[in-house]
């Protein structure tokens, strides 16, 4: 079969790598792909946001399955568009994608179906939001409502920082129209954990957990990023915590059914666990990045088979099996990310990596046979090990072999 994967980051590279291991695959196309995916896929020059261009390509090439990586095409309705033409595509429709498109939409859903989450208020203008600061204690979380590539969240330690965040969103318009509305919520303390679920006709099938590191500097300091390191399984929790998580999953299913949704694809749930009790931080409607880079190496069996069963509505819990090994990823970044950074730096040393290292490309491009940086997050260095320590040692040993100007990475992934 022919598969089209939409996206050009580490998540899509990891998905393509796993899909390529299926006996069903004849050819994989990537739109647009990157310098790593072109080694075993056919990269096509169609922007992931060009829905009509993607649809025309899928029809022309008789694509059997399309897998959507990023959130933008999902929120723009690519699934609806493909289904109208009778094409098989993996991801939620536009109605369900609103769980990522709008943080306020998700908070209202969580509140309506009594799903534990942080207390919140939303505001549509600077003056109203500024007054609303007095309704919360500090630290305080301020979020732009829309899609901001993982960078729309501010943790404010006092009123002054709160006002600065609001000015950036409402006055400086750093997120454009995605910041037309702001969600302000109480700061939750505890252990953060990511849980991705396959969703088949509103029924949730959880994957293994992963621990994401969003802040750019060691010790979880500095501004938020799209994620700069992760490992799976994430933290081990108590029996009570897992039972409470299971209750939350059932409530989400009940909410989907009550809202007459038709959810197929992935639901990414961000949890904060405090005193054994989980609360939902956020929903995303696609595979996480960098969580996908550690989850794909741990899935046993055929990912294409799992996705087809999910879309057909006959997926079972036992269809998703896992290796007992631990997987860890550290992302090599361009220094300055997530703010300003340079592109076009030649990458050397990849050929020196150990055979058991999985290298997923986040932001690279090939020119004249050479590999160059092409983004803030550049490479995801991934390894499996019998425990977290072994996986971590493999990753950091091999990072030393990769070289490019302005290379930056966190030194504490797997330690914190």
Secondary structure, DSSP 8 states (H G I E B T S, - for coil): -EEEEEE-SHHHHHHHHHHTT-TT-SEEEEEE--TTGGGTSEEE---TT-HHHHHHHHHHTT-SEEEE-SHHHHHTTHHHHHHHTT--EES--HHHHHHHH-HHHHHHHHHHTT--B--EEEESSHHHHHHHGGGS-SSEEEEESS--TT--EEEESSHHHHHHHHIIIIIS-TTGGGGSSEEEEE---SEEEEEEEEEETTEEEEEEEEEE--EEETTTEEEE-S-SEEEES-----HHHHHHHHHHHHHHHHHHHHTT----EEEEEEEEEETTEEEEEEEESS--TTHHHHHGGGEES-HHHHHHHHHHT---GGG-EE-SSEEEEEEEEETTTTSS-----B-B-GGGS-TT-EEEESSEEEETTEEEE-SSEEEEEEEEESSHHHHHHHHHHHHTT-B-TTEE--S-TTT-
